């Protein structure tokens, strides 16, 4: 049996105590994976990026998702 836990706040004392308890159980093997964090963007940054990307698509610098799907179908 396998379980995956996603813990948002690993500094919470309750989380730390819980994890120590789980690790202490002789029938549990804990495998810790380091999760990559990605830079977040504000709502304004996301909107600005979408506007730039739309213009790049219109200028032919990028292709839309629909165009990509059509190209993949032809492979």
N, C-alpha and C positions, 0 to 999 in steps of 0.2 A: 504494500500500500504506500502511496506517496501523496504528500500534501505540499502545496506551495502557499507560502504566506507573503503578502505584500504589506510591508509596514512603512507607513509614511513618515512617522516621527520616531526614529531609532534612539532619540535622546530622552524620550519619556521614561521616567523611572519604572512605571508599570510594565512597559514593554521590555525593558532590560531585565526586570525580575522574572517576567514570564519566559523570556528566552533562556535565562539561566536555569530555570526550572525544567524546561523542555530538554535542554542539553544534559541535565543531570539524570534523565531517565535512561536506564540501561538498555532499553529496547528501541531507542530512537537514535538514528544517525542523522546529524545535522550537516547539511551541505550549504555553505553560504556562498552565494554568487554576488559579485560586485555588480551593481547596476550602473550603467552609464547614465549620467545626467546630461540633458541637452539644454542649451541656453533657451530661456523662455523669451517670448516677445510680448510686448504690450499690445492691447487692442489696436492702438494707432499704428504701431509698427507692422502689424499683420495687414491692416487695411492698406497702408502705404505699399507694402510688398505686393499685394494683390493688384493694385493699380499699375505698378511698374511691370509686373508679369503680363498683365493684359496688353499693355502697350507693346511689350516685346513679342507677344504672339501676333498682334496686328502687324508689326513690322517684319514678321517672318523670321525672327531670331529664334523662336521656340515654336513647338507645335502643341496643339491642345490635346487633352486626354482622348477625345474622340478620334482625332487624327492618329494618335499613337495606337489605339485599339485597331483601327482600320489597317495600319501598316503591319501590325502583328498578325492579323488574319491572313495577310498575303505571303507570309514567310513559309 
